Amino acid sequence: MVILHFITMNLEYKLNKAGFLTNEVKTYIAILGLGKGTLAEISRRAGLNKVNTIDKLRKLAKKQLVIQEKDNKKRLYVALPPRHALRRYLNTLKEGYNEKESMVLDSIEGLEIHHSTPKDMPEVKFAEGKEVIQAIHLEVQNTQYDEMLEMTNLDTAFRDVTVTQKREHRSMLSKKKSSLRCFYTSQRGAILSPKFKKQQRKFVPYDVFPFEGEIATFSDKVIIVSTDPKKLCVIIRDRCIAKTMRALFEWAWYGIKVYQDNNKKKLDVSISHPRTRMESSHSLGHKPSPVNQMTDGEPLKGKHNNFV
């Protein structure tokens, strides 16, 4: 009897270490001793109350160590042979572990994005699909800046901006009262007026400046929008990168002025009738790019403005 008690205590210790609860082990050993039994018989043998015993029997059944039978309306609990039942349980644990391991490993890359970035490293955010418009709106709204520098293709950037998004963005920009300098290209020609309120715009023909998407620099941030093959936005916060982008913009701004001065007659032809060009574009079924309907203001009495 003493030896049996010692073996039982040793089993409880080992199964506890394996993850079984103490009362769960007591219930399992009790039902193994009975072979099969009712709730009352098992709880009495395990030295537990019925509520505790039924809870542990459910846990053992979930581990597929115990099954239920009915005998003349009596509910009996039957212990399955430990050798096979426990091996099957171990295999289930291994499968569960392998699945969890795979899930955790697959999550590492995504978690790295959320990990706090050291102060001397650029802060980078990404947005994709429908989230692009909202991400840009919030970034511009939550940033204090005096001037935004922008380069854009009016034909490709943000075609699916909704009317509500336009109104919200215009309202937000009008409250900020910041200035904008923008150079743009479009196969529809110079469809924006050179000046409007605090905005300055310069046009470069698409064959000279075959640029897609949009880049905006303001404060210590740079927003880059790509539309091919899918809509993607990268928001970078870094003073050094923003300073470099400003220098590149100023260089391009000066270069465009030189180009415009050298090609004044050619450009005058495309600029002389922008309204007519816009109307002919509509008649052919081409819709103006909504991204360029977002800025606070109306160029050339038409609604073709830039998003950021």
Secondary structure, DSSP 8 states (H G I E B T S, - for coil): -HHHHHHHHHHHHHHHHTT--HHHHHHHHHHHHHSEE-HHHHHHHHT--HHHHHHHHHHHHHTTSEEEEEETTEEEEEE--HHHHHHHHHHHHHHHHHHHHHHHHHHHHHHHHHS---TTS-EEEEEETTHHHHHHHHHHHT---SEEEEEEETTTTTTT--HHHHHHHHHHHHHHT-EEEEEEE-TT---S-SEETTEEEEE--TTT----SEEEEETTEEEEEE-SSS-EEEEEE-HHHHHHHHHHHHHHHHHHHHHHHHTHHHHHHHHH-HHHHHHHHHHTT----GGGG-SSS-GGGS------
